[in-house]
């Protein structure tokens, strides 16, 4: 019998542990200039040749108005993301402008006079625009045959159909900085979702797929969130596992876990410290688990340096394997926290 790889085994063990969640401020991909604090959102991706876009819809099966509603969802997704950052104030202007001929490619940038007017009208420092939007949907079904036998041994062939739908969204973005008169960012996102269905006939399998309109909206909304994460530090929730069991210290670990679940950090950490002192090197596994939990508690309390110290002790002194990987997680968070601080000028992180 083959043994499981160490990392896979660790993941399986970790999945049996309880977990807690904490909110962290995740850095953006880009560092936006300090003078930009308020952003206006506009949609400039309305095809200037509406008939061409409608003709395309006839061939691709897109519903009438699908792209327009999906463009609105992209703006909503970006708005959603930017309301989860302390970096910016966002203003969804509702402005809709014609852009490229068919919607798939970006038109030439807006004139700076137009950008400056939008900023004046809405009291903003910059403009983020959807400059192009296109979606495509494809669906297919494949036949599947399976053999079965009844109690008498007579063989039958069952026929069914599996369907698959692929919904893609292509969005071009520009961020205009009127103070320096530069396009701070020009970026294109391509994203998609796949859905599956099943039925006794090809038609039934295809009809069991979700509405392409709703799926396109979902993809567009997610792409809006993705662009928000590109330009702004966002609060996200991360999960951390911890131990509630240890051989020889069952009652103590359960009690500490109850304190931890109740957000009573002082009582929880006091219990874990008692376990560490009592277990010592005689019960290294129990001591390692309690020490690892101390690292998790420190991170939850926002002290990454102390969390790293406890995690390193859990690994080096007691050989706790979870801590070995947790050390890297904390170091990554420290690096990201420094990046966030540089992206949040004049703001408390």
N, C-alpha and C positions, 0 to 999 in steps of 0.2 A: 504493500500500500504506500503510495507516495505521500510525503508530508507537505503541508501547506507552506507556502513561502512566508517568511517572517512578517513582511508588511501586511499581507493578506490576513494572516493570523491575528495580527495586532488590530486590524480593522474589525474583524469579527468579534474579538474580545471587547473592543471599544463600543460596539453596537449594543452590548449587553449592559453597559454602564448608563446610569441616569445622566441627564445633561441639563445645563442651564444656558440661557441666552443673554447676551449683553449687546448693548448698542455702541457701535464704534463709528468714528468719522473716517471714511475711506477717502484717500487722496484722489484727485482728478488726474486724467491723463495729461492735461495741459495746465500750465500756470497762467492764469488770466492777469493782465496788467492791473496794478493796484488801483488805478483811477476808475476802473469799471466796477460799479457796485449795484447798479440797477439796469435790468435788461428788458427790452421790448421784444415780444415774439410776433412775427408776421408769417403769413403763408404766401409765398410768391411762386407757387408751383402749379397754379391753374394753367392748363394747356391753352396757348393762344389760338391753336387750331382745334376747336372743340369737335368738329366733324371728323378729324383724323383720329382723335382719341375714341370717339364713339364707334368708328369703323373698326378700330383695333379690338374694342370690346365685343363686337359681333363675332370675331374670329376666336377670341380667347375665352368667351363665355362669361365675361365679367358683367356684373349687374349694372344697370344704369345708375350713375351717381356713386358707384362704389368707391372710386378713387377720391372723390371729394369728401365723402364721409370718413374715409381712412386718413386723408390728410389732416382732417380735424382731430382724429384720434392721435396722430403723431404729435401735433401741437399739445394736446392734452397730456400725453405721456411726458413730454419735455417739461410742461408746467408742473406736473406731479413731481418730477425729479427735483426741479429747482425750488420747490417749496419745502424740500427736505434738506436744504443746505443753509447754514448760517452765513454763507459767503455772499449771496445775492438776494436782491428783491426782484421778483419777476412780474411783468405786466403782460398779460395775454390781450393783445390789442383787438383781436378779431379781424385784423386787416387781411384781405384776400386780394392778391394781385395776379395778373397774367404773367407767365414766365416763358418757358421754352415752347416751341411749336407743338410738340407731342407729349411733353411732360417727362420724358426720359432723360434729357440732358439739361445741364444748367444753361441759362441765358447769360448774357453779359451782365456784370455786376450792376447794381443800382447806382444811380448818380449820388454823389455825396450830398448834394442839396436835398435830395429826397430822404436820405438817411438822417440828416440833421433836422429836417422838419418833423420826422417821426419822433426823434429824441426830444425835441422841444414840446411837441404835443402831449407826450406821455411822461415827460420828466425823467428820461432815462439816459444812461451813459453809453449804451451800445444797442445794437439790433441783432438778434438771431433770426435768420430767415430760412424757411424750407424753400430751396431754390429749384428742386426737381423732385418729382414723385412718380413712381411707376410700380404697378403690381402685376403679377402674373400668377395664374392658377392652372394646374394640370391635374387630371384625375385619370386613373386607369384601373382596370380590374383583371385579375388573372384567375384562370380556372384551376381548381385543385380537386384531385380525385383521391379517395381513400377506400381501402378494401376492408370489409368486415365479414364475419361469419355468424350465422345464427346458431342456435343450440344443436341443430341437426347437422351442422357443418356446411350448409349451403352458403356460397360466397356471394356477396353483394358489392356493388361499387357505388359509393356515394359521391355526388358531385356538388361542390360548393364554389363560391367565388370570394376572393380576397381583394379588397379595393385599397388604393393608396392615393392620397391627395397631397400635393405639394403647393404651398402658398408662399410666394416670395414677395418681398417689398424692397424697393430700391429708392433711397432718399438721399438727395444732395443738400448739404447745409453750408451756410456761410454766416460768420460772425463779423459784423462790421464795427470798427472802432473809429468813430468820427473825429475824436480828438487828435489822433495821429494820422487820420485818413488812410488807414490800412485795413485790409481784410485780415483780421487776426487769425481766422481759421476757415479753411475750405475743405470739407470732408464729405465722403460718400459712404453710406452704410448700405450693406446688402444683408438681409436676414430672411429667414424662412422658417416655416413650421411644416411638419409632416403629420398627417392624421391617417388612420386606417379604419376600415370597416369590413363587414362580412355579410354575406347573404346567400340564399339558395339559388339566386339567379344573378346575372351580371347587373341587371337593372337594380335589383334589390341591394346588392353590395354597394353600388354607387350612391343610391339614395340614403344609405346609412352613414354616409360621410357627413360631417358637420357643414353648415352653411359657409360657403366661401366668403361671403360678405362679413360674417362675424369673425372668421379666422383672420381675414385680411386686416380688420380693425385691431384685433389682438396683436398681430405682428407689428403693425404701425405704432401702436401704443408702446410696445416694448422697445422699438427702435428709438422713439422719443426719449424714453428713460435712459437708453444707452448713450445718447448724445449728451444728455444732462450729466451723466457720469464722466463724460469726456472733458467737460469744461468746469465742473464744480465738484468740490468735495461733498460727498453725500453720506448721511447717516444710514448705516445698514445694521442688520442684526446677524451676529455670528453665534455659533453653538459651541459649548465646551463641555466635554464629558468629565465626570468625577467619580470617585469610588465611594460606595456606601457599604462595602464588605471588606473584611480582612480576617484571615484565620487567627483565632485567639483573641480577637477584639471585636467580635460581632456586635455586641450591644453598644459599645462605645462608638463604633463607626456608624451604626444606624442612628444613634442619638445625634451625632455631629451632622449627619446628612439631613435630619429633620430641622435642625437649626439653620442649616444652609438654605434649605428649601423655603424656610420662613423668612429669609433675608436677614437673619440674626447672625451677622458675620462674626461679631466678637465672641459669642458663645461657641459657634462652629469652630473657629480657629483655636480657641482655648482647648476644646476637646481634642482636636488633631495634634496640638502641641503636647498634650498629656500622653497621647498614644505614641508619638515619636520618642518621648523621654522614656516611657515604660518599655517600649519594644526594643529600642536601641539596636545593637548589631545582632542580638539573639533572634529577633524576629524581623529580619531585614525587609521581608516582603510587606509586612504591615506598616513598618516605618516608612518605607518607600511610597506606599499608597497615601498615607497621611501627609507626607511631605509634598507629594504631587498635588494633593488637594489644597495645600497652603498656597501653591503657585496659582492655582485657578482662582482662589479667593482674592489674591493680590491683584490679579488682572481684572477681576470683576470690580474691585475697588479703584481701578484706574492707575495702579502703581506698577508699571511694567518692569522697572528695575528690580523691585523686590520679587516680583513674579519670576523673573529670570533667575535670580539667586536661588529661590526655592526649587525651581525646575532643575537647575544644574546640580543641586544637592541631591535631589531625588534620583537622578541618573548616576552621578559619580559616586555617591556614598552608598546608595542602596540598590543600584542597578535596575531601577524602574524603567521599563522599555517605553511606556507611554511618554514619560518625561523626555526621553531622547528626542522624540519628534516634536514635542511641545516646545522645547528650547528653540528650535528653528521658527516655530510659529510666533513666539514672542519676539524674537529678533526681527522677523519680518514686520511685525506690528510697530516695533520701535523705529525702523527705517521709514515706514509709512507715516508714522506720527510726525517725524521730522519734516517729511515732505508736505504734510498737511499744514504744519506751522508756517512754512514758506508760502503756502497758497492762501493763507488767511491773514494778510497784513492788517495790523491794528485791531484784530479780533481775538477774543479769548477762545482757545481751543479746549 
